[in-house]
Amino acid sequence: QVQLVESGGGLVQPGGSLRLSCAASGSIHSINVMGWYRQAPGKRRELVADMASGGNTNYADSVKGRFAISRDNAKNTVYLQMDSLKPDDTAGYYCWLTQIRLEYWGQGTQVTVSS
């Protein structure tokens, strides 16, 4: 089993920054992909960014140039640095890990961008 625990959400003003962290524990395979999805009220969950254990990354077009994903493989932890936040970034952010054709999800952390 795999457990994912997120931290770092909160309330921030437009233009501000937040950093999300997600620590994975349990049976972690050396080859995996970790990332972040988000879901706003009334909208479907969407990929924000992900990063393979080998270093390849993917970003949603809406966050390119503003968000940066990174990871520490030794700690099984993935980070999401979010800069120049906009009200449209308001959502629940969910950590995600996939390995050996299985998927795992964190419980989510709320990010609210508002003045």
Phi and psi restraints in degrees (value plus and minus 20) as a CYANA .aco file:
   2 VAL   PHI    -148.5  -108.5
   2 VAL   PSI     116.5   156.5
   3 GLN   PHI    -139.4   -99.4
   3 GLN   PSI     119.6   159.6
   4 LEU   PHI    -142.8  -102.8
   4 LEU   PSI     109.1   149.1
   5 VAL   PHI    -145.4  -105.4
   5 VAL   PSI      97.9   137.9
   6 GLU   PHI    -115.4   -75.4
   6 GLU   PSI     137.0   177.0
   7 SER   PHI    -174.8  -134.8
   7 SER   PSI     140.5   180.5
   8 GLY   PHI      90.2   130.2
   8 GLY   PSI     -23.7    16.3
   9 GLY   PHI     -92.5   -52.5
   9 GLY   PSI     155.6   195.6
  10 GLY   PHI     139.3   179.3
  10 GLY   PSI    -186.5  -146.5
  11 LEU   PHI    -122.4   -82.4
  11 LEU   PSI     112.1   152.1
  12 VAL   PHI    -162.9  -122.9
  12 VAL   PSI     130.7   170.7
  13 GLN   PHI     -98.1   -58.1
  13 GLN   PSI     135.0   175.0
  14 PRO   PHI     -74.4   -34.4
  14 PRO   PSI     117.1   157.1
  15 GLY   PHI      69.9   109.9
  15 GLY   PSI     -29.3    10.7
  16 GLY   PHI    -102.6   -62.6
  16 GLY   PSI    -195.0  -155.0
  17 SER   PHI    -151.5  -111.5
  17 SER   PSI     132.1   172.1
  18 LEU   PHI    -164.3  -124.3
  18 LEU   PSI     134.7   174.7
  19 ARG   PHI    -146.5  -106.5
  19 ARG   PSI     101.8   141.8
  20 LEU   PHI    -117.5   -77.5
  20 LEU   PSI     125.2   165.2
  21 SER   PHI    -147.5  -107.5
  21 SER   PSI     129.3   169.3
  22 CYS   PHI    -162.3  -122.3
  22 CYS   PSI      99.0   139.0
  23 ALA   PHI    -124.2   -84.2
  23 ALA   PSI     108.1   148.1
  24 ALA   PHI    -120.8   -80.8
  24 ALA   PSI     121.5   161.5
  25 SER   PHI    -159.9  -119.9
  25 SER   PSI     142.7   182.7
  26 GLY   PHI      86.8   126.8
  26 GLY   PSI    -164.1  -124.1
  27 SER   PHI    -107.5   -67.5
  27 SER   PSI      66.3   106.3
  28 ILE   PHI    -117.0   -77.0
  28 ILE   PSI     103.6   143.6
  29 HIS   PHI    -101.6   -61.6
  29 HIS   PSI     131.0   171.0
  30 SER   PHI     -88.0   -48.0
  30 SER   PSI     -43.7    -3.7
  31 ILE   PHI    -128.9   -88.9
  31 ILE   PSI      93.0   133.0
  32 ASN   PHI    -178.3  -138.3
  32 ASN   PSI     154.2   194.2
  33 VAL   PHI    -146.0  -106.0
  33 VAL   PSI     112.4   152.4
  34 MET   PHI    -141.3  -101.3
  34 MET   PSI     128.8   168.8
  35 GLY   PHI    -190.6  -150.6
  35 GLY   PSI    -186.3  -146.3
  36 TRP   PHI    -153.0  -113.0
  36 TRP   PSI     114.3   154.3
  37 TYR   PHI    -134.1   -94.1
  37 TYR   PSI     143.3   183.3
  38 ARG   PHI    -160.1  -120.1
  38 ARG   PSI     134.7   174.7
  39 GLN   PHI    -163.0  -123.0
  39 GLN   PSI     100.8   140.8
  40 ALA   PHI    -115.4   -75.4
  40 ALA   PSI     136.9   176.9
  41 PRO   PHI     -74.8   -34.8
  41 PRO   PSI     110.3   150.3
  42 GLY   PHI      58.7    98.7
  42 GLY   PSI     -17.6    22.4
  43 LYS   PHI    -140.5  -100.5
  43 LYS   PSI     139.9   179.9
  44 ARG   PHI    -102.1   -62.1
  44 ARG   PSI     138.5   178.5
  45 ARG   PHI     -88.2   -48.2
  45 ARG   PSI     117.9   157.9
  46 GLU   PHI    -152.3  -112.3
  46 GLU   PSI     129.5   169.5
  47 LEU   PHI     -89.7   -49.7
  47 LEU   PSI     112.7   152.7
  48 VAL   PHI    -116.7   -76.7
  48 VAL   PSI     -74.4   -34.4
  49 ALA   PHI    -184.8  -144.8
  49 ALA   PSI     129.2   169.2
  50 ASP   PHI    -162.0  -122.0
  50 ASP   PSI     143.7   183.7
  51 MET   PHI    -166.6  -126.6
  51 MET   PSI     105.9   145.9
  52 ALA   PHI     -97.9   -57.9
  52 ALA   PSI     139.7   179.7
  53 SER   PHI     -82.2   -42.2
  53 SER   PSI     -43.4    -3.4
  54 GLY   PHI    -102.5   -62.5
  54 GLY   PSI     -31.0     9.0
  55 GLY   PHI      94.9   134.9
  55 GLY   PSI     -33.1     6.9
  56 ASN   PHI     -85.8   -45.8
  56 ASN   PSI     122.3   162.3
  57 THR   PHI    -146.1  -106.1
  57 THR   PSI     135.5   175.5
  58 ASN   PHI    -154.3  -114.3
  58 ASN   PSI     122.3   162.3
  59 TYR   PHI    -152.2  -112.2
  59 TYR   PSI     126.1   166.1
  60 ALA   PHI     -87.3   -47.3
  60 ALA   PSI     124.7   164.7
  61 ASP   PHI     -77.4   -37.4
  61 ASP   PSI     -53.8   -13.8
  62 SER   PHI     -88.7   -48.7
  62 SER   PSI     -35.5     4.5
  63 VAL   PHI    -136.2   -96.2
  63 VAL   PSI     -24.4    15.6
  64 LYS   PHI     -78.9   -38.9
  64 LYS   PSI     113.7   153.7
  65 GLY   PHI      66.5   106.5
  65 GLY   PSI     -30.6     9.4
  66 ARG   PHI    -137.0   -97.0
  66 ARG   PSI     -55.5   -15.5
  67 PHE   PHI    -129.2   -89.2
  67 PHE   PSI     129.3   169.3
  68 ALA   PHI    -157.0  -117.0
  68 ALA   PSI     107.1   147.1
  69 ILE   PHI    -120.1   -80.1
  69 ILE   PSI     123.5   163.5
  70 SER   PHI    -168.1  -128.1
  70 SER   PSI     147.3   187.3
  71 ARG   PHI    -171.4  -131.4
  71 ARG   PSI     135.6   175.6
  72 ASP   PHI    -138.3   -98.3
  72 ASP   PSI      81.1   121.1
  73 ASN   PHI     -84.7   -44.7
  73 ASN   PSI     -52.3   -12.3
  74 ALA   PHI     -84.8   -44.8
  74 ALA   PSI     -49.7    -9.7
  75 LYS   PHI    -122.5   -82.5
  75 LYS   PSI     -19.6    20.4
  76 ASN   PHI      30.6    70.6
  76 ASN   PSI      25.3    65.3
  77 THR   PHI    -146.3  -106.3
  77 THR   PSI     118.3   158.3
  78 VAL   PHI    -139.5   -99.5
  78 VAL   PSI     124.9   164.9
  79 TYR   PHI    -143.3  -103.3
  79 TYR   PSI     132.9   172.9
  80 LEU   PHI    -153.4  -113.4
  80 LEU   PSI      88.1   128.1
  81 GLN   PHI    -108.2   -68.2
  81 GLN   PSI     100.4   140.4
  82 MET   PHI    -136.1   -96.1
  82 MET   PSI      95.5   135.5
  83 ASP   PHI    -136.3   -96.3
  83 ASP   PSI     144.4   184.4
  84 SER   PHI      29.3    69.3
  84 SER   PSI      27.0    67.0
  85 LEU   PHI     -84.9   -44.9
  85 LEU   PSI     125.3   165.3
  86 LYS   PHI    -140.6  -100.6
  86 LYS   PSI     138.2   178.2
  87 PRO   PHI     -75.1   -35.1
  87 PRO   PSI     -52.5   -12.5
  88 ASP   PHI     -86.4   -46.4
  88 ASP   PSI     -34.1     5.9
  89 ASP   PHI    -101.0   -61.0
  89 ASP   PSI     -26.7    13.3
  90 THR   PHI     -82.1   -42.1
  90 THR   PSI     104.0   144.0
  91 ALA   PHI    -198.0  -158.0
  91 ALA   PSI     149.5   189.5
  92 GLY   PHI    -103.2   -63.2
  92 GLY   PSI     111.1   151.1
  93 TYR   PHI    -127.8   -87.8
  93 TYR   PSI     108.7   148.7
  94 TYR   PHI    -139.8   -99.8
  94 TYR   PSI     108.5   148.5
  95 CYS   PHI     -96.5   -56.5
  95 CYS   PSI     126.2   166.2
  96 TRP   PHI    -161.9  -121.9
  96 TRP   PSI     121.2   161.2
  97 LEU   PHI    -158.2  -118.2
  97 LEU   PSI     114.9   154.9
  98 THR   PHI    -147.7  -107.7
  98 THR   PSI     115.4   155.4
  99 GLN   PHI    -176.3  -136.3
  99 GLN   PSI     124.0   164.0
 100 ILE   PHI      27.2    67.2
 100 ILE   PSI      24.8    64.8
 101 ARG   PHI      42.4    82.4
 101 ARG   PSI      -0.2    39.8
 102 LEU   PHI    -135.0   -95.0
 102 LEU   PSI     132.2   172.2
 103 GLU   PHI    -142.4  -102.4
 103 GLU   PSI     125.1   165.1
 104 TYR   PHI    -153.5  -113.5
 104 TYR   PSI     128.4   168.4
 105 TRP   PHI    -150.4  -110.4
 105 TRP   PSI     126.0   166.0
 106 GLY   PHI    -103.9   -63.9
 106 GLY   PSI     156.0   196.0
 107 GLN   PHI    -102.1   -62.1
 107 GLN   PSI     -35.2     4.8
 108 GLY   PHI      80.1   120.1
 108 GLY   PSI     131.8   171.8
 109 THR   PHI    -156.9  -116.9
 109 THR   PSI     116.6   156.6
 110 GLN   PHI    -104.4   -64.4
 110 GLN   PSI     114.4   154.4
 111 VAL   PHI    -139.8   -99.8
 111 VAL   PSI     102.1   142.1
 112 THR   PHI    -142.5  -102.5
 112 THR   PSI     103.0   143.0
 113 VAL   PHI    -131.5   -91.5
 113 VAL   PSI      89.8   129.8
 114 SER   PHI    -178.2  -138.2
 114 SER   PSI     128.0   168.0
